[in-house]
Amino acid sequence: MSALKALSFAVLLVPSIAAEQGSTTTYVGIVTDSMCQADHRPMNVSPDDRCVRECVGDARTFKYALSDGTHAYLLSDQETPAAFAGKKVRVTGVLYTKTNIIKVEKIEAVR
């Protein structure tokens, strides 16, 4: 492939990648897990932060997520959310709508 064709391809590819992802946004919600999402009652494990930690667990069968009460978004960072399990947070990042994953830039507690 010539350098000009490669450059043309790259220029066409960049807008399609950018269209898939949004811009950096702040999301507020509760750090939860991908199984329970907003409702931990069926698991019969309380308090909620304990349920979240047990669902994610060492095996990482389920993932940390952010629930706004209506939707749950998986979080790209699976280490930092452990400190905020079951708590209200502000997540700054980019939402990839095709995968429903927020690429986390920052997580901070909301008071």
N, C-alpha and C positions, 0 to 999 in steps of 0.2 A: 504494500500500500504506500503510495507516495506521501510525502510529508503534508502536502496540501490537502489530500483526501483525509488523512488522519486528523488534521486540524479541523476540517469541516465536520467530521463525525463528532469530535469532542465538543465543538460549539453547539451542535444539535442536541447532544446528550445532556449537557449542563442544564438547560431549561427544564427538561423532563424530570431530572432529579430534583431540582428546586421546586417544581410544581407538586411533587409528592409530599414534600415536607413543608411545614409552615415556618413562621418566624418564631423566635424565642418569645415565649409567653409565660405568664405566671398562672399556676393552677392551685386552687385551695381545696383540700379535702382531708380524708382520714387515710393513714397508711394501713392497708389491709393486705389480704392475700388473694391470689387469683381464684381460689376455690370458694371461699365464703363471700368475698366482695363486701357488700354492705350489711350482711345479716349473718351473725355468728351463732344465733340461737340454735339452729339445727345440729350443730356440733356438740352442744351442751358442755362447752368448755368456757369457763370465765375466769378472770375478766377478759375483755376482747383482746388486749395486747398479748395475753398468754395464748389464746386461740390462734392469733396471727403467727406468732413464733412457732407454735407446734405445727401448723399447716405448712409453713415454709420449711421448717426443720433442717436437719443436717443433710438430708437426702435431696433437698431442693426440688421435691416433687411439684410443689406449687411455688409461685413467684410472688414477690412483693408487688403491690399495686397501689394505686391512688384511687379512692372512691369519692366522688363528689355527691353521692346519694342517688344519682341517676345512672352514671356510667362508671366503669372501672377501667383504668388505664394501667397497663404493665409499665414498670419502671426499669430503665436500662441499667441503673445502678442497683445491684442486689446486696450491697454491703451496708451502705449508709442507712437505708430505711429500717434496719433492725433496731436502731436506737430510738426510732419514732413509732414503733409498732403500736397500733391502736390509738394514735394521737393525731390531732389536727395539725397539718403542716401546710407550708407554701412551697411548691415545687416550681422552680424556674427551669425551663427547657423547651425542647421542640417536640411537638406531637407529630408522629408519623401516622397518618390516618389509615394507610393500607394495613398496617400491622397493629395499630392501636397501642403503640409503645411511645412513652415520653422519654426522649433522650435527655437524661437529667444533667443539668448544669449545677444546680444547687438545691438543697433541701434545708428548710429551717422551720422551727416550731412556730405556731401561731398561738398567741396568748389570748 
